[in-house]
C-alpha cells in the first residue's frame, strides 16, 4: 500500500522566555508605535519640568500625554513569541496561512456601497505545517495517522513561557507612577466643569473625567487578573495525547476533523448570499451604524448636535460535533457544551451602505425601533472554527452514551469507526469546569493561545497598583478640591 510522505517534525523547542522581552513591531505598525513613544517622551519631559518648578498641575497634565502613549504602545508592541511565530509561518507556509495571504483583503463596489473584508493574518492559525485531508483516514477517523503526532503538539514543540518582564511591564509601571497625579488632574477638571454649570453633553464628559480613571483601572485590574489565571492554567496543565487520554479533566490540542456528518451551512444574517460551510463552532453578529441630529440648548443659545453609534441588532451562535485529532488518535468533541469559547480573528466581515433599496427593506422596522436615528450602514461579522483548524481544549472527558455510539455505527455514509475498545473511542469531551479548572474551547493550538502571554507579575501585581493609585487619586482630588 502506498503511503504519503510523513509531515516533517519541527526542530524548534519552546520553553523559558528569558529575562526581558523587548520586541519592536514590523511593517507600517512601526509608525503609530513611534508616535506612542513620542507622546511618552513629551509627557515625561513635562513631568520633569513640573517637578523642578514644583508645579503639580503640570505633572498631572503631563500624565494626559504619557498614559495614552503607554496604552497605545502596549496595544501595538508584539511579544517575542508573536514575532517568532510569524517568522516560522513564513518559512513553513501552513495551508491556512497561505490561503489567508492569497485570498484575504477587501472586495466591493463603490457604486453599490457593498464590500467585504477577510483578514490576511491570523494569530490563531497553524504555526507549523498541519496534516492535510490526504493524511486523514477516511475509513477509521479515530485511528492514528500514518504521519504520526501533529508537529505542533506541545509534547513535540514544548510549552512556551513568558519572559520575567517585558516592555509592556515597563509601560504599565510608567502608568502606575502617573496614576495618582493624572487621576487628581482628571477628577478636579471634572469637578470644576460641574461647578461652573455645563449642558448635557459636557456634563456626561465631566462625569467621565471624575469616575472614569477609578472605574477603568479597577476593571483593567480584574480583567488582567482573570487573564493571568487563565494563561497560568494553560501553562501548568500538561497536554494529554488523545491515544492515551484518561477520563476526567484534561488539556487537549489537535485538529478539527469531520464527524459522521458534515457541519450544516451557516447563513450569516440568515441570508443565503452569505453562506459558509464546514464551521464546527461559530457565531455572527449583525450591527447597524446610526446617526442622530438634534438641537440642544446651551448658554449661547440653541445649537445642533450630531451623534453616531453602532447598535447590535442580532447575534447568533451554534456548533456541530467534530473529531479532535492529534495524530495519535481522535476523540469526539461537543462544542455546544462549551460555554467559554474563543474563536480568534473574524473570518469575514460584510458592510453595506443603507441605500434606498435597503431602506425599503429594513427602514420602517429599524426607524420605529430606534426612533429618530438615521441608518447609515449595515455590518455582519462572522467568527468560526473550521474543518482542519487547530483547536485547544480544557475540558472533561466522560463516557459516551450508547445512543451516541449507535448514531455513529449506523452512519449514512457506512463508516463504522467504533470497532475497537480504545479508550478515547468510548469517551467524549465536554465543557465542564471543576474546582480551579475553567473549561474552555479555543481556536488555535497551545502556541496560538500563548502567543501574547505575559508574566504573572504583569498580569496581577502592576494592574493592582494602578487601580490603587487611581482610587487614591480620586480620594485626594475630592479631599483637596
N, C-alpha and C positions, 0 to 999 in steps of 0.2 A: 504494500500500500504506500502510495506517495505521501510524504509528509512535508508540509510547508516549512520553510526555514524558521528557526527559532527567533523570537524577538530578542534583540540584544539587551543584555543586562547593563545598567549604568555602573560606572566605576566611582561615581560621586557618593560620598558618605556625609550626611549632615549630623551635627552634634552640637557642642557648646558654641555659643555665639560670640565669645570673646569678651573683652572688657568694655570697649566703647564702639558704638555704631554711628558713624557719620557717613551718609551717602547722599550725593547730590542727584537731583533729577536729571533726566536727559530730554532732548528734543526742545520743543517750544515751551515746555513747562518751566524751563530754567528762567524765562523772562519774568513771570509773576513771582517766582521763588526769590530772585534777586531783589525784586521790588519789596517783598516782605522783609528782607534783611535791611534794606534801606530805611524802611519805616522803623525798624527796631533801633538802628543806629541813630536815627534822628531823634527818637524818643529818649534814648539813653543819654545823648548829649544834652538835651534839655533838662534831664533829671540832674545831671552833674551840675549844670548851671544853677538850678533851683536849690540844690544842697549847699553850694558855695555861698549863694546870696541869702540863704535861709528863707526862701520863698516856697512854702509847702504847696501853695496853689499851683505853682509851675510844675512841681513834681507830679501832682495829681493829673494835671493836664497832659503831661508827657506820657503818662500811662495810657491815655486815649490813643496814642500812636503805637506804643510798644505792644499793648495787648492784642489789637487787631493784627499787627505784624507777626506776632508769635503764633496766633491761631492760624493765619494763612500759611505760615511756614510749616506748622505741624501737619496741615492738610496736604501740602504739596511734597513734603520730604518723604521719599521712599525708604524702606528698610533695606539692609544689605541682602536679606533673603529675596525680596522682591526683584532686585536688580540681578541677582544670580539666577533666579527662576526665568527671568526674561531672556538672559543670555543662553540658558540651556534650551529654551523653547526655539530660539532662532537656530541653534545648532541641530537639535533633534528633529524639528519640524513635525510635531504631532499632527494628526489628521485635523482635529478641531481647530488648531492654531492656524494651519494653512487655509482651512475653509473660511475662518473669520477674516483672515488677512485679505483673501481674494474677493470675498462677497460682501464684507462689511462696508458701511458707508451710507450715504443718503441717496435716495431716489425720489423723484417727484416732478410735479408740473407747476410752473409759475402761473399758468393761465387758470388752472382749476383750483389752485391753493391746496393741493393734496401732496403729501410727502411722507416717506417712511425712513426710518434710520435703524441700522443694526451696527453695534459697536465692533470695531476692528480688533480690539484687545479684550482679553478675558482672564482676570486673575484667578478664576476658579476652574479653568480648563486644565487639561493634562500638561504636566511639565515634561515628562519623558514620553516616548512613543508608546501608545497603548495597543493591545491586540485588536485588530480589525475583525469584522464579521467572518473573514476567511479562516480565522483561527478558532471560531466558536463551534462547538459540537452541536449539530442540529438534532441528532438523534437522542443524545443524553445531555441536555443543557446544564445539568447539575454536576456532571463529571468533570475531572481535571482537564485542563488544556494541554495539548502536546507541547506548547511553548513554555509551560511551567508558570510559576507565580508571576504576577504582573510586575514590571520593572519598578513601578512607583510605590510598591508596598513598603510600609515602614520597616519591616524585617529585612528589606533589601537595602534601602537608602538611609535608614535611620530616622530618628525624630529630631527635627531642628529645634534648638533652644535659643532664646533671645540673648542679646548682649546684656551685660550687667547694667549698662547705662547707654542712652542714645541721645542723638541731637534733639529728639522730641522732649526728652527729660530736661535738657538744658533750657529749652524754650518754656517748658512748664515751670521750671524754677524761677525764671525771669518773671513770669506771670504771677507767681506766688509772692515775689518781692514787691510787686506793684499792687497786690490785691487790696491792701488797706488804703493807701493814698488814692488810688484810682476809684475805688468804691466810694470813699468820702467825697471826692470831687463830683462823682455822678449823682449821689444822693442829695448833696447840697444844691446842685444845679436844678434837680427836680423839685426840691422843696421851694427854691426861690421862684420857679415858674408857677407853682401852685399858689404861692403867697401873692404874687402880682396879679393873678387872675388871668386865665387863658381860656380859649374856646375849647370845644370838644376834642378837636384834632390834636392840639398841643397838650391838652390835659392828659390824653392817653399816653403821649410821648413822655410827659413828666412822670407819670406813674411808672412807666418802663424804666426810666432813669433811677427811680427810687428803689424799686423792688427787683429790678432785672438782675443786677450783679449777684445778690444773695440767692435768689431762686435758681438762676442759671448755674451758679457754681455748685450748689447742692445737687442739682440734677446731674451735672457733669461728674461729681464725685460718686454718686450712686451708680451711674452707668459704667464708669471706669472700674469700680469695684466688681460689678457683675461680670464685665468682660474679662477682668483678671482671673476671677474664679473659673470662668468658662475655659479660658486658654490653659490654665494650670491643670484642669481636669483632662484636657486633650493631651497635654504633655505627659501626665503621670500615668494614665490608664494604658496598659500595654495593648497592642493591637493583636487580636486573635487571627489565626489563619482559619478560613472557613472550613477547610477539610477536617480540622481537629477542634473546632469550636465546641464549647460546653454550654449547657443551659444556664440561664441567669443573665446578669448584667455584663455587658461586654462592649468592646470597641471593634468596629469592622471598617475596612477600606477596600473598595472594589469597583467594578464596572457594572453599569446598568445594562442588563440584558433582558430579552423578551421572555415573558412567562408563557403559559399555554395559549394566551390570546393577546393580540396586539392592543396597545392603548387606543381608546377611541379618539377620533379627531377632536381638537379643541377649537371652538368657534369664538374668537376674541370679539367681545361685544355682541355675541350671539349673531354674528354676521358671517355667512359662508364665504364672503370675499376675503376674510382674514382667518383662514383655516390653517392650523398646524397639526402635524401628525407625530406620533411616537414620543409624546410627552408623558412621562410616568408620574410626575408631580408638577403642578402648575398653578399659577394664579394670574389674573389680569385685572386691570383697573381702568375704568372709564372716567375721564375728567373733562370739565369744560372751563374755559377761561372767560371770566366775566368782567364787565366794566360798568360802573355806575357814575353818573354825573349828577350832582345835586348842589343846591345853594345853601350855604351856611352863613350865619350871622357872626360878624366879628366886630371889634371895636372900631374898625374903619368902615363898617357897613357890610352889606352882603357881598359874598364872593363865591365863585364856582370852585367846587372841589371834585376831583375825579379819582375814583378808587378802582383798583384791579385786584382780582383774586382768582385762584383755582378752586374749584369745587368738585369733590368726588361724587359722581352720580351712582356708580355701581361697581362692586368688586365681586369677584368670583374665584373660587379655587377648587381643585379636585386632584385626583390621583388614580393610579391603576397599579395593581400588584406587579412587581418585577422580580427578577432574579439578580441578586448581588453576587458577582463572581470575581474572585481574586486570583484566578489561575489555578488554585489548588482545588477549587470546588465552588458550587453555588448554593445559595440559600434563599428562600422566599422572604421578601420584604413587603410589608403592608404600609405604604406611605400615608394612607388616610389615618393610621393610628398614631402618627407623629404630629403633635400639636405645634412643636417648635421646629420650624424649618427655615433654612437659609438657602435661597436659590441663586445668590450671586448677582452678576450683571444681567440686566434685562436682555432678552433675545431680540425683540424688535419693538419699535415704537412708531405708531401711526399718528399723524397730525393732519387735520382737515380744517380749513377756514370755514366759518359759519356763513356760507354764501346763501343766496336766495333759495336754492333748492333744499339745502339742509334746514333752512329756517322754516320752510313749509312742512318739513317732516317733524322737526323737534320743537320748533319755535313756540307754539301755543302752550305745550306742556311745560317746558322749561321756564318760559317767561312767567307763567302763572305761579310756578313753584317758588321762583326767586324774585318775584315781582319787582319791576323797576330796573333790573340788571340787563345789560345787553350782552349777548353771547358773541364772543369774538372767535373762539377756536374750540375744536374738539380733539381730545387726545386719548388714545388707547395704548396701554403698555403691557407687555407680556413677559413673564418670567417662567422658567421651566427647567426641569431635569429630564434630559432627552436620552433616548436609546444610545448606548455607547459612552455616556458621560461618566466621569469619575464621581464617586459618592462616598461620603464619610458618615458613619452612623455611630452614635452612642445609644444603645437600646437594650432591650431584653429579649433573649431567645427563649421561646416557650414551645411546648409541644403543639403540633398541628392537630386539628380536628380530623375525624375520619371523613367528614363530608368534603373537606378541602383536598384530601388525598384522592378521593373518588373523582372530584372535579378535574383533576389533572389526568388521572388514569384513563378517563373516558373523553379526553380532549378531542375536538372535532378533527384536528389535523392528524390524529392517530399516534401522536407522540406519547409514549408511556415512560417518563423519566424515573418514576419511583419504582424501581425494581430491585433495589438493594437496601440494606439496612444501615447505610452510612448515617452517622449521627445528624449531619446537617439536613438530610432529606426528611427527617422526622420532625424538624423544628421550623418555626417561622420567627421573624424579628419584628417586634412592635415597639412603639414609643412609650414605654412605661418607665417612669422615673422611680428612683429609690432614695434612701437617705444619703445625702451628699452626692447624688448622682442624678443629673438632669438630662433626660433623654433628648436627643435632637437628631435631625437628618439634615445634612448639608450637601450642596452640590460642590464637588471638588474633593481631591484626595486630602490626606493629612497635610501635605505640603501647601495646598491651597488654603486650608483652614488656618495654618500658622504663618502665612506669608507676612502678615502685618503685626505679629506678636511682639510685645514689649515686656520688660521686666516687671515683676510684681511690685517693686518699689515705685515704678512709674504709673502702675495701674491703681495702687491702693494708698500710697503714702502722700505723694505730691498733690493729687486732686483733693485729698482731705485737708491738706494745709491751705490750698487755695480757697476752699469753701469756708474754712475757719477765718481766714483773712477777710473775705468778703462780708461775712456775718459781723466780724469785729468792726470793719469799716462802716457798715450800716449803723451799728450802735453808736460809734463815736461821732458820726455825722449828725445824728439826732441829738446827741448829748451836747454838741458844741454849736448847733445851729442857733 
